[in-house]
Amino acid sequence: MFGRVRKSFARFFDTERTETDNSRDKRAHNLFEAAAAYVSACAEDDQDQIDEAVGWVSPEALSFGVSELACRAVIALARERDESPQTVARALLGLPAA
């Protein structure tokens, strides 16, 4: 009888250990990781990666992350080109200079 109880507990603890290991593989992605994956997938027209990144965070968080990524990219390009962020943003969108 004690052998059966011990085996039951052993199976239970093995199951718990397996679930813990699986949860490490499925770590949560933050909104900046999702935004970077989403934008790069859009640039490469990779629909599978787009769908995956969309599922990582809420739509609001993804929108914020993409917006933050856009701001940082425009600022980095403006510094690199020694131009204003407005000039760079308009050029990236194909708009005439203001």
NORPENOR-V92484 format. One record per helix or strand. SS is the DSSP state (H for helix, E for strand). FROM is the first residue (numbers start at 1). TO is the last residue. If there is no record, write none. Layout:
BEGIN
SS,FROM,TO
SS,FROM,TO
END
This chain:
BEGIN
H,2,25
H,31,44
H,47,54
H,59,81
H,85,92
END
